[in-house]
Amino acid sequence: MPKRAVKLGPDEVRQIKTLSTAERSRLKAAMQASLGEDDATVESKNRYRLRRPSGQFEFELRDGDLRVFYRVEDDQVLVDAIGRKRGSQLFISGRKVIL
């Protein structure tokens, strides 16, 4: 039984739909395992608290070149953005983002 429910907003649903079927499936499995079934606030190799949390993003989950930015509120993990890392640059919804 998951410790927390993983919630995606409408923007994040659009962001995940832009991924290929294989990427979408892999990312959903990673989010469920790392954020829903495991403690999403405990840092690991691919999941950590951002050094400089922005207004919305508090944690980052890495899965290959994909990035999931999220925050934890009570018994929910709220996904705030899904992006792709290309080299040293991060793109969310096709736009370059600097954290």
Beta strands, then each sheet from edge to edge (+ up, - down):
strand 1: 5-8
strand 2: 47-49
strand 3: 59-63
strand 4: 66-73
strand 5: 76-86
strand 6: 89-92
strand 7: 95-97
sheet 1: 1+ 5+ 4- 3+ 2-
sheet 2: 1+ 5+ 6- 7+
end
